[in-house]
Amino acid sequence: MTVATAKNLRQNATGRASAALPSVIVLNLFHSGLGIARQLAETSVRVVGLSSNSGIYGNFTRLCEVRRAPDSQEHPHDLVRFLLSMASEVGKAIIFPTRDADLVFLDRFRAELDPLYCLAIPEHHVLNRVMDKAALAKIATDAGIPCPRTAVVSDLSELIAESQNVGFPCIVKPVKSVHWREGNHWKTIGGRKAFRAENEIELERQYARIAQVRSEALLQEWIPGKTEDLVVWGGCVGRGQEPEAWFTARKLIQSPGEFGTGSVVASEPLPDLVEPSMRLCFALGYEGIAEIEYKRDPRDGTLKLIEMNPRHWDWHELGGSSQANITWAAYCRLTGRSAGPVRLPVRKAKWVAEDVLLRQVLASFWEHERVASKAWRAIAGERIYGMFAWNDPMPCIRYSLSTLVPALTAAGVRKIRQRLSSNGNNTRIN
């Protein structure tokens, strides 16, 4: 069941030596989960990472125990049994989710898991309001926080009618992100988080695809601007909706470009994000880890709420550059310890998803886009990486050798064959 036995023996010894500190279980070891292990590496907390993917890069970290476990989305009942069986070994451990599917899983089996574990998720009614994008937009608007014009539609006629109120261009996305991740839905919609439509014809075409997986969808005003207009408050909120650790950041590059996740993100002081973020948390009655994203509307300079994540996100480790250890703050909150006040200024640094960024740069060569120079400028300065760390290099090394290099080689061969085939067809035509 273990991936690295020698590493586990060392970690088990550490765990016994620090039995007074509750253990931590991390669901999945992608960027978010790996960042959790690294943020707790300097503590004496025993960390167990559960992974359903035998080849994922996080499996090779030296900073936590790694165990194969069922996937929370594909095999939830098996994962419940797995967690119940290991409860006596790890004690009243804290479980940190790293995906929306993990949130749904922990909330669904809250009654079974709560007596044995400490679940790092909000109360059911709070979690549901955050994950429901329409409910979140209404609560935010009622609290005086600007949002894009939003409507929920259930069929084509509602879609066309509401588009007149929302206006064009507009975007269509799921009411809850997990709706498009279930079963084969993600493949059916082409791995997209949202679709943009410039007019009614495009909107109908996009909705026809979306309706194959779910008729209910969120129609929302498109806020113009660049990736750099996307800004984020990230932190841990304590009792009374007071921030216990937080920092602010700006996206520089994301993948895909319009609706992706940040592949290069820079921390920087953005004081005007703090007050609306705390106001939103107060309106929700929210406590715990949160990522709150806004887009600054270039038409009037207004910050408009885009989304809120009630869990760790890919680049949360960036907070460490400003001495804002989000994971440790959450751990202390859940275990009744004091993490100490964090009121230090946000210091500039960058987080880079090197695997995603490299794919973007190499893909741009084939499309004759000038992404490489932009990427080089974006990552200049102090930075940390999603996979690579000097004290934990194996995740990046193993991923590069087993996944990235073969994938890039195969993609390059396909592109070359396509070019050769295209050139051959042109020659025959001429």
Secondary structure, DSSP 8 states (H G I E B T S, - for coil): -BS-HHHHHHHHHHHHHTTTS--EEEE--SHHHHHHHHHTTTSS--EEEEES-TT-GGGG-SSSEEEE---TTT-HHHHHHHHHHHHHHH-S-EEE--SHHHHHHHHHTHHHHTTTSEE-S--HHHHHHHH-HHHHHHHHHHTT-----EEEESSHHHHHHHHHHH-SSEEEE-SSGGGGTSTTHHHHTTS-S-EEESSHHHHHHHHHHHTTT-S-EEEEE---S-GGGEEEEEEEE-GGG-EEEEEEEEEEEEESTTT-EEEEEEE---GGGHHHHHHHHHHHT--EEEEEEEEE-TTT--EEEEEEESS--TTGGGGGGGT--HHHHHHHHHHT------------EEEE-HHHHHHHHHHHHHHT--HHHHHHHHH-SSEEESS--TT--HHHHHHIIIIIHHHHHHHHHHHHHHHHHHHHHHHHH-
